[in-house]
Amino acid sequence: MNSKLKAILVAAGLSSAAITGAQLTDKWEGNSLSVYVDAVGVLTACRGHTSKDLKLDQIFTEQQCMEIFAKDIAKEDKQLLSLTA
């Protein structure tokens, strides 16, 4: 995982489990700056981000993808913590 992305995740106050998950996701998911249709027909961008708001012609910067990824991981972290609290 690049150090800038890790710094964003740490600054967001994520748990170590979320940061570890983010490292695995970052390694295996890849990063597409443009929206594409994944193997099951879902519009996807960046590091596996899906949303009903995505459009096929959208393009993101690396910084935008890092911010989207941090928000996605924070959402998952919150859900994970609610199950373990």
Buried (B, 14 or more C-beta within 10 A) or exposed (E): BEEEBBEBBEEBEBBEEBBEBBBEBBEEBEBBEEBEEEEEEEBBBBBBBBEEEBEEEEEBEEEBBBBBBBEBBBEBBEEBEEEEE
